[in-house]
Amino acid sequence: MRLAQIIDDKGKRALVVTARGETRLVKGIRTTYALAMEALELGEPIRKRIAARGIGAPVDLKAALKEGRVLPPIDHADPAHLLVTGTGLTHLGSAEGRDKMHKDLSDASKLTDSMKMFKMGLEGGKPAKGQVGVQPEWFYKGDGSTITPPGHPLLSPSFALDGGEEPEIAGLYVVGKDGTPARVGFALGNEFSDHVTERQNYLFLAHSKLRVSSIGPEALVGDLPLDIKGTSRIRRGREVIWEKPFISGEQNMSHTIANLEAHHFKYELFRRPGDVHVHYFGTATLSFSDGISTQPGDVFEIEAEPFGLPLANKLKVVKTKIPRVKVL
């Protein structure tokens, strides 16, 4: 089962569900957030709430996507109450690209911090059920205002040194009235980052991650498949300039999803009632690692069969003024 949020042909928000090959409206409710909070309050699975509300008229989701009417699969009425975060060095092979960026050339035998953290994940990222393992690398990307809808441009600031794709799976969460976090589902994501800035010095990672990103078009409800195989590509005009498979799912990761969730939500700050969280789980595939330098107008495409429609966004650079701070 997959959920998507759209603007209908009357200009109003609508929630749609895809199941058994059909996409239809969910009756009586217009947002993923409202449905998830209702399910959490009643202590029922999302599937049961959809069945209780009933489904309505069929929807052409492909047409809505083409017309720019598909919204991110989850959002919040107040963008400040949606937090976008992520974890890195979580996928088998993901340290290779990072290590190329941070290699200590003065001592080839010395492990970089990236490789040390990746090794820690291999050794302790998959604890026994009910236990908490080693903590992963963690980063902050922004609030809900940084989430770009599917099909819309990814806006890169003019001070950025790079704008590169990161094909990932994102976890979508709401926090209940009692502070209990609940997973709504998973979505394809482009955890867009500035890899050139990061390459200058690993301590610039925080700067490199403060960028927009995109999720969707659909949210997969239920458990994440253990083995996900997808494709990431970049189109420049009519030409595909780069294409590569990407993998995800716990079979291809050095951490369990539960371990990554535990280390995110262990902080009381992230258990604020009513908040939404979009959390990226990392990737092992980057065009940057293959020497690709992106250009404005390039289109990033990410697809994987369990998630339905592909996620596509065009790169756009926007002139950014760096403000002077007033003294009061």
C-alpha positions as CSV (number, residue, x, y, z in Angstrom):
1,M,0.0,0.0,0.0
2,R,1.2,3.5,-0.9
3,L,0.0,7.0,0.0
4,A,0.3,10.2,-1.9
5,Q,-0.9,13.8,-1.4
6,I,-2.1,15.7,-4.3
7,I,-4.0,18.9,-5.4
8,D,-7.2,17.7,-7.0
9,D,-8.8,19.2,-10.1
10,K,-10.7,21.6,-7.9
11,G,-7.5,23.0,-6.4
12,K,-8.0,21.3,-3.0
13,R,-5.8,18.9,-1.2
14,A,-6.6,15.2,-1.3
15,L,-5.1,12.0,0.0
16,V,-4.9,9.0,-2.3
17,V,-4.0,5.4,-1.7
18,T,-2.6,2.9,-4.2
19,A,-3.4,-0.8,-3.5
20,R,-3.9,-3.8,-5.7
21,G,-3.0,-1.8,-8.8
22,E,-5.6,0.9,-8.2
23,T,-5.2,4.5,-7.0
24,R,-8.2,6.1,-5.3
25,L,-9.2,8.9,-3.0
26,V,-9.3,8.3,0.7
27,K,-12.7,9.6,1.9
28,G,-13.1,12.3,4.6
29,I,-9.4,13.2,5.1
30,R,-7.0,15.2,3.1
31,T,-3.5,14.8,4.5
32,T,-1.2,12.0,5.5
33,Y,-0.5,13.8,8.8
34,A,-4.2,13.9,9.8
35,L,-4.6,10.2,8.9
36,A,-1.4,9.2,10.9
37,M,-2.3,11.2,14.0
38,E,-5.8,9.7,13.9
39,A,-4.4,6.2,13.6
40,L,-1.9,6.8,16.4
41,E,-4.6,8.3,18.8
42,L,-6.9,5.3,18.1
43,G,-4.1,2.8,18.4
44,E,-4.9,1.4,14.9
45,P,-2.8,0.7,11.8
46,I,-3.1,3.1,9.0
47,R,-4.5,0.4,6.8
48,K,-7.4,-0.1,9.2
49,R,-8.1,3.6,9.3
50,I,-8.2,3.8,5.5
51,A,-10.6,0.8,5.4
52,A,-12.8,2.5,8.1
53,R,-13.0,5.7,6.1
54,G,-13.5,4.1,2.8
55,I,-12.0,4.8,-0.6
56,G,-13.6,6.9,-3.3
57,A,-13.1,7.8,-7.0
58,P,-10.1,6.7,-9.0
59,V,-7.2,9.1,-9.5
60,D,-4.7,9.3,-12.3
61,L,-1.5,9.8,-10.2
62,K,0.8,9.9,-13.2
63,A,-1.2,12.7,-14.7
64,A,-1.2,14.6,-11.4
65,L,2.6,14.2,-11.3
66,K,3.1,15.4,-14.8
67,E,0.9,18.5,-14.1
68,G,2.9,19.4,-10.9
69,R,0.0,18.6,-8.6
70,V,1.7,16.0,-6.4
71,L,2.9,17.1,-3.0
72,P,5.5,15.5,-0.8
73,P,3.9,12.4,0.8
74,I,3.9,13.9,4.2
75,D,4.1,17.5,5.4
76,H,3.0,19.8,8.3
77,A,0.7,22.8,8.3
78,D,3.6,24.7,10.1
79,P,6.9,23.9,8.3
80,A,8.8,24.7,11.5
81,H,7.3,21.5,13.0
82,L,8.8,19.2,10.4
83,L,12.4,18.3,10.9
84,V,14.6,16.9,8.1
85,T,17.6,14.9,9.3
86,G,19.7,11.9,8.1
87,T,22.4,9.4,8.8
88,G,25.4,8.6,6.7
89,L,27.9,5.7,6.4
90,T,25.1,3.3,6.9
91,H,25.3,1.3,3.6
92,L,27.7,-1.4,2.6
93,G,30.1,0.3,0.2
94,S,29.1,3.8,1.3
95,A,32.5,4.5,3.0
96,E,34.4,4.0,-0.3
97,G,33.1,7.2,-1.9
98,R,33.4,9.2,1.3
99,D,36.9,7.8,1.9
100,K,38.0,9.1,-1.5
101,M,36.9,12.5,-0.3
102,H,38.7,12.4,3.1
103,K,41.7,10.3,2.5
104,D,44.8,11.3,4.6
105,L,47.4,11.3,1.9
106,S,50.2,11.9,4.4
107,D,49.7,8.4,5.9
108,A,48.1,5.9,3.6
109,S,47.9,3.3,6.3
110,K,45.8,5.5,8.6
111,L,42.1,5.0,8.7
112,T,40.1,8.1,8.1
113,D,37.4,9.1,10.5
114,S,34.9,8.0,7.9
115,M,36.3,4.5,7.7
116,K,36.5,4.3,11.5
117,M,32.8,5.2,11.8
118,F,31.8,2.8,9.0
119,K,33.8,0.0,10.8
120,M,31.9,0.8,14.0
121,G,28.7,0.3,12.1
122,L,29.8,-3.0,10.7
123,E,30.7,-4.3,14.1
124,G,27.8,-2.8,16.2
125,G,25.1,-1.4,13.9
126,K,22.9,-4.5,14.0
127,P,22.2,-5.3,17.6
128,A,19.9,-8.1,18.8
129,K,16.2,-7.3,18.8
130,G,15.3,-5.0,21.7
131,Q,18.9,-3.7,22.1
132,V,20.5,-0.5,20.9
133,G,23.8,-0.7,19.0
134,V,26.5,1.8,18.0
135,Q,25.3,5.3,17.0
136,P,25.6,6.4,13.4
137,E,26.8,9.6,11.8
138,W,23.9,12.1,12.1
139,F,23.2,15.4,10.4
140,Y,20.5,18.1,10.2
141,K,19.2,19.4,6.9
142,G,16.4,21.9,7.8
143,D,12.7,22.2,8.4
144,G,9.7,21.5,6.3
145,S,10.4,24.6,4.2
146,T,13.3,22.7,2.6
147,I,11.2,19.8,1.3
148,T,10.8,20.2,-2.5
149,P,7.7,18.5,-4.1
150,P,8.3,15.8,-6.7
151,G,8.8,17.3,-10.1
152,H,9.7,20.7,-8.8
153,P,13.2,22.2,-9.1
154,L,15.8,21.7,-6.4
155,L,17.0,25.2,-5.6
156,S,20.8,25.4,-5.0
157,P,22.1,28.6,-3.5
158,S,24.6,30.6,-5.6
159,F,27.3,30.3,-2.9
160,A,27.2,26.5,-3.2
161,L,30.2,24.8,-4.8
162,D,28.1,21.8,-6.0
163,G,24.6,20.4,-6.1
164,G,24.6,16.7,-6.2
165,E,22.0,14.0,-5.9
166,E,21.9,11.3,-3.1
167,P,19.4,8.5,-3.9
168,E,18.1,7.3,-0.6
169,I,15.2,5.9,1.4
170,A,13.6,8.3,3.9
171,G,11.6,7.3,6.9
172,L,8.4,9.4,7.6
173,Y,7.3,9.8,11.2
174,V,4.8,11.7,13.4
175,V,5.0,12.2,17.1
176,G,1.9,11.5,19.2
177,K,0.4,13.6,21.9
178,D,2.2,11.6,24.5
179,G,5.6,12.0,22.8
180,T,5.6,8.6,21.2
181,P,7.2,8.6,17.7
182,A,5.4,6.5,15.1
183,R,6.6,5.5,11.6
184,V,4.1,6.3,8.9
185,G,6.1,4.7,6.1
186,F,9.1,5.1,3.7
187,A,9.6,7.2,0.6
188,L,12.2,7.6,-2.1
189,G,14.3,10.6,-1.5
190,N,17.0,12.8,-3.1
191,E,19.1,14.0,-0.1
192,F,20.6,16.8,-2.2
193,S,24.0,17.9,-0.9
194,D,27.1,20.0,-1.7
195,H,29.8,17.4,-2.1
196,V,32.6,19.8,-3.1
197,T,32.2,21.8,0.1
198,E,32.3,18.6,2.1
199,R,35.4,17.4,0.3
200,Q,37.3,20.5,1.4
201,N,37.2,19.4,5.0
202,Y,35.0,16.8,6.7
203,L,34.1,19.4,9.3
204,F,32.2,21.2,6.5
205,L,29.7,18.3,6.4
206,A,27.1,20.4,8.4
207,H,27.3,23.2,5.8
208,S,27.1,20.7,2.9
209,K,23.9,19.2,4.2
210,L,21.9,22.5,4.7
211,R,20.2,22.3,1.4
212,V,16.8,21.5,0.1
213,S,15.8,17.9,-0.6
214,S,12.9,16.0,-2.2
215,I,10.8,13.0,-1.2
216,G,8.1,11.0,-2.9
217,P,6.0,10.9,-5.0
218,E,4.5,8.1,-2.8
219,A,5.0,6.7,0.7
220,L,5.3,3.0,1.2
221,V,3.2,1.9,4.2
222,G,4.5,-1.0,6.2
223,D,7.9,-2.6,6.6
224,L,10.9,-1.7,4.4
225,P,11.9,-4.5,2.0
226,L,15.2,-6.1,3.1
227,D,16.6,-5.8,-0.4
228,I,15.8,-2.7,-2.5
229,K,17.3,-2.3,-5.9
230,G,16.7,0.9,-7.7
231,T,18.3,3.2,-10.3
232,S,19.6,6.7,-10.1
233,R,20.3,8.8,-13.2
234,I,21.1,12.3,-14.4
235,R,19.6,13.7,-17.6
236,R,21.2,16.7,-19.4
237,G,18.9,17.7,-22.2
238,R,18.0,14.6,-24.1
239,E,21.1,12.7,-23.0
240,V,21.5,10.5,-19.9
241,I,25.0,11.6,-18.7
242,W,25.1,9.2,-15.7
243,E,23.2,6.2,-14.6
244,K,23.9,3.6,-11.9
245,P,22.0,1.1,-9.7
246,F,21.5,1.9,-6.1
247,I,20.7,-0.5,-3.3
248,S,19.1,-0.1,0.1
249,G,17.2,-2.2,2.7
250,E,18.8,-3.8,5.8
251,Q,20.4,-6.6,3.7
252,N,22.6,-3.9,2.2
253,M,23.1,-1.8,5.3
254,S,25.5,-1.8,8.2
255,H,22.8,-0.6,10.6
256,T,19.2,-1.8,11.2
257,I,16.4,0.7,10.7
258,A,15.5,0.2,14.4
259,N,19.0,1.2,15.5
260,L,18.9,4.3,13.4
261,E,15.5,5.2,14.7
262,A,16.6,4.6,18.3
263,H,19.5,6.9,18.1
264,H,17.4,9.7,16.5
265,F,14.5,9.6,18.8
266,K,16.5,9.1,22.0
267,Y,16.7,12.9,22.1
268,E,13.7,14.5,23.8
269,L,13.9,17.4,21.4
270,F,12.8,14.9,18.6
271,R,9.8,13.7,20.6
272,R,7.9,16.9,20.6
273,P,4.2,16.1,20.4
274,G,2.7,16.8,17.0
275,D,5.9,17.1,15.1
276,V,6.8,15.4,11.8
277,H,10.2,13.9,11.0
278,V,11.7,13.1,7.6
279,H,14.9,11.0,8.2
280,Y,17.2,10.0,5.4
281,F,18.9,6.6,5.9
282,G,22.0,7.1,3.6
283,T,23.3,5.8,0.3
284,A,26.2,4.0,-1.3
285,T,25.8,5.6,-4.8
286,L,26.8,9.2,-5.8
287,S,27.5,10.6,-9.3
288,F,30.0,12.8,-7.6
289,S,32.1,9.8,-6.7
290,D,32.3,9.0,-10.4
291,G,33.6,12.5,-11.3
292,I,30.3,14.0,-12.4
293,S,29.9,17.7,-12.0
294,T,26.3,18.7,-12.3
295,Q,24.9,21.8,-14.1
296,P,21.8,23.9,-13.8
297,G,19.0,22.2,-15.8
298,D,20.2,18.7,-15.1
299,V,17.4,16.4,-14.0
300,F,17.9,13.9,-11.3
301,E,15.7,10.7,-11.5
302,I,15.4,8.1,-8.8
303,E,13.3,5.0,-9.0
304,A,12.7,1.7,-7.2
305,E,9.8,-0.7,-7.8
306,P,8.4,-0.9,-4.3
307,F,7.8,2.9,-4.2
308,G,5.7,3.3,-7.3
309,L,6.3,6.4,-9.4
310,P,9.9,7.7,-9.9
311,L,11.1,10.9,-8.2
312,A,12.5,13.5,-10.6
313,N,13.7,17.0,-9.9
314,K,15.6,19.6,-12.0
315,L,18.7,21.4,-10.6
316,K,18.2,25.2,-10.5
317,V,20.7,27.7,-9.0
318,V,19.2,30.8,-7.4
319,K,21.1,34.0,-6.6
320,T,21.6,34.2,-2.9
321,K,22.4,37.3,-0.9
322,I,24.4,36.9,2.2
323,P,22.9,39.4,4.7
324,R,24.8,41.7,7.0
325,V,23.7,41.3,10.6
326,K,22.3,44.5,12.2
327,V,23.5,45.6,15.6
328,L,20.7,46.6,18.0
